[in-house]
Amino acid sequence: MDLNGKNVIYEGGFGGIGQHCLKEFLARGVKNLVIFDLQENASILQNLRTSYPEANIFFVQFDITDKNSITEAFKHAVEKIGHFDVLVNGCGMMDDTKVDLMIDINLMGLIHSTLTALPYMNKSTGGRGGLIVNISSVAGLEPTAVVAVYSAAKHGVTAFTRAMANPHFFEHFGISFITICPGITETGLVAHPHEKATFKFAEALAARLDTAERQSPEVCAQNLVELTTSGKNGGVYMLDLGEVKEITFPTVWAPVFKS
Ligand SMILES: NC(=O)c1ccc[n+]([C@@H]2O[C@H](COP(=O)([O-])OP(=O)(O)OC[C@H]3O[C@@H](n4cnc5c(N)ncnc54)[C@H](O)[C@@H]3O)[C@@H](O)[C@H]2O)c1
């Protein structure tokens, strides 16, 4: 998709990866940008408005763990910008000591957001279609034992997004889905990993993650936004250490029909 003149909603836009994606979207000529997040970051907002005066940039407060808050946020966004072409589900949290919150933010919230966005974008009911980008993780590709709950939530994101890219759904909604799986990226999310492990006795394994190579959020954001222009429906992309790799999955099961 050519992003010039398009309308984008970015959830979790003030986060470490999100704030760099906002700049990338604006640098590519996005016309209306709505940032959904838990809290406003006035200085990021001001900097963006100063750097990209030709774009309209709005903030809408929301809590992705609250379904009503998601519904209201989309209502407000559409009141401001009329329609949106791209939705990025980029909220996240990693702390396996908080099991329910892990699932609520990383998986349930993302599913509710996606399902809330569909009627606005749905081509078969007068919408314009578009693209939904769901941020999973390398922990949504490989079981990641130190944060087993986070890994489960992110596997859910990968599976949900791949399922939503079904050609039958695409024909109906006119919406493409891509899954982005960043590797370890230098943001607050991965700070103090030993405090975030599923089990206290495995803290040392988590602390070891701190010694792993990581990429900058800037390079992750550049690759993510590039994929919104070049990614294909159903594509699952690993963005690790500055490289992009499309991930393919074997078909290990298919239904056997009676006739
Ligand atoms: N940093 C990494 O190493 C890494 C690796 C793989 C995947 N990811 C994923 O990338 C995405 C962005 O992560 P990040 O590293 O920028 O993290 P971050 O902590 O810097 O940003 C997360 C964003 O989510 C928002 N958020 C959290 N809880 C929320 C809630 N209840 N309601 C609304 N917003 C909420 C935060 O306010 C923040 O803006 C997440 O989905 C994360 O899981 C990150």
Ligand as a Chemical Component Dictionary entry (heavy atoms), coordinates in Angstrom:
data_LIG
# 
_chem_comp.id                   LIG 
_chem_comp.type                 NON-POLYMER 
_chem_comp.pdbx_formal_charge   0 
_chem_comp.three_letter_code    LIG 
# 
loop_
_chem_comp_atom.comp_id 
_chem_comp_atom.atom_id 
_chem_comp_atom.alt_atom_id 
_chem_comp_atom.type_symbol 
_chem_comp_atom.charge 
_chem_comp_atom.model_Cartn_x 
_chem_comp_atom.model_Cartn_y 
_chem_comp_atom.model_Cartn_z 
_chem_comp_atom.pdbx_ordinal 
LIG N1  N1  N 0  10.989 -4.794 22.688 1  
LIG C1  C1  C 0  11.092 -6.041 22.272 2  
LIG O1  O1  O 0  12.146 -6.711 22.418 3  
LIG C2  C2  C 0  9.944  -6.703 21.558 4  
LIG C3  C3  C 0  10.193 -7.928 20.919 5  
LIG C4  C4  C 0  9.141  -8.580 20.278 6  
LIG C5  C5  C 0  7.893  -8.015 20.257 7  
LIG N2  N2  N 1  7.677  -6.817 20.871 8  
LIG C6  C6  C 0  6.316  -6.294 20.820 9  
LIG O2  O2  O 0  6.336  -5.022 20.185 10 
LIG C7  C7  C 0  5.239  -4.228 20.678 11 
LIG C8  C8  C 0  5.789  -2.895 21.174 12 
LIG O3  O3  O 0  6.670  -3.174 22.268 13 
LIG P1  P1  P 0  7.780  -2.164 22.812 14 
LIG O4  O4  O 0  9.030  -2.919 22.932 15 
LIG O5  O5  O -1 7.736  -0.911 22.051 16 
LIG O6  O6  O 0  7.237  -1.967 24.300 17 
LIG P2  P2  P 0  6.918  -0.669 25.130 18 
LIG O7  O7  O 0  6.691  -1.138 26.528 19 
LIG O8  O8  O 0  7.938  0.378  24.913 20 
LIG O9  O9  O 0  5.537  -0.174 24.490 21 
LIG C9  C9  C 0  4.332  -0.835 24.747 22 
LIG C10 C10 C 0  3.180  0.116  24.489 23 
LIG O10 O10 O 0  1.958  -0.571 24.833 24 
LIG C11 C11 C 0  1.173  0.340  25.621 25 
LIG N3  N3  N 0  0.294  -0.376 26.543 26 
LIG C12 C12 C 0  0.654  -1.275 27.498 27 
LIG N4  N4  N 0  -0.417 -1.647 28.192 28 
LIG C13 C13 C 0  -1.480 -0.984 27.676 29 
LIG C14 C14 C 0  -2.866 -0.939 27.981 30 
LIG N5  N5  N 0  -3.398 -1.656 28.991 31 
LIG N6  N6  N 0  -3.666 -0.170 27.223 32 
LIG C15 C15 C 0  -3.152 0.591  26.218 33 
LIG N7  N7  N 0  -1.847 0.604  25.884 34 
LIG C16 C16 C 0  -1.030 -0.168 26.623 35 
LIG C17 C17 C 0  2.204  1.142  26.407 36 
LIG O11 O11 O 0  1.649  2.320  26.962 37 
LIG C18 C18 C 0  3.257  1.382  25.343 38 
LIG O12 O12 O 0  2.952  2.508  24.559 39 
LIG C19 C19 C 0  4.567  -5.078 21.764 40 
LIG O13 O13 O 0  3.500  -5.803 21.205 41 
LIG C20 C20 C 0  5.675  -6.049 22.168 42 
LIG O14 O14 O 0  5.163  -7.223 22.746 43 
LIG C21 C21 C 0  8.681  -6.141 21.514 44 
# 
loop_
_chem_comp_bond.comp_id 
_chem_comp_bond.atom_id_1 
_chem_comp_bond.atom_id_2 
_chem_comp_bond.value_order 
_chem_comp_bond.pdbx_ordinal 
LIG N1  C1  SING 1  
LIG C1  O1  DOUB 2  
LIG C1  C2  SING 3  
LIG C2  C3  SING 4  
LIG C2  C21 DOUB 5  
LIG C3  C4  DOUB 6  
LIG C4  C5  SING 7  
LIG C5  N2  DOUB 8  
LIG N2  C6  SING 9  
LIG N2  C21 SING 10 
LIG C6  O2  SING 11 
LIG C6  C20 SING 12 
LIG O2  C7  SING 13 
LIG C7  C8  SING 14 
LIG C7  C19 SING 15 
LIG C8  O3  SING 16 
LIG O3  P1  SING 17 
LIG P1  O4  DOUB 18 
LIG P1  O5  SING 19 
LIG P1  O6  SING 20 
LIG O6  P2  SING 21 
LIG P2  O7  DOUB 22 
LIG P2  O8  SING 23 
LIG P2  O9  SING 24 
LIG O9  C9  SING 25 
LIG C9  C10 SING 26 
LIG C10 O10 SING 27 
LIG C10 C18 SING 28 
LIG O10 C11 SING 29 
LIG C11 N3  SING 30 
LIG C11 C17 SING 31 
LIG N3  C12 SING 32 
LIG N3  C16 SING 33 
LIG C12 N4  DOUB 34 
LIG N4  C13 SING 35 
LIG C13 C14 SING 36 
LIG C13 C16 DOUB 37 
LIG C14 N5  SING 38 
LIG C14 N6  DOUB 39 
LIG N6  C15 SING 40 
LIG C15 N7  DOUB 41 
LIG N7  C16 SING 42 
LIG C17 O11 SING 43 
LIG C17 C18 SING 44 
LIG C18 O12 SING 45 
LIG C19 O13 SING 46 
LIG C19 C20 SING 47 
LIG C20 O14 SING 48 
# 
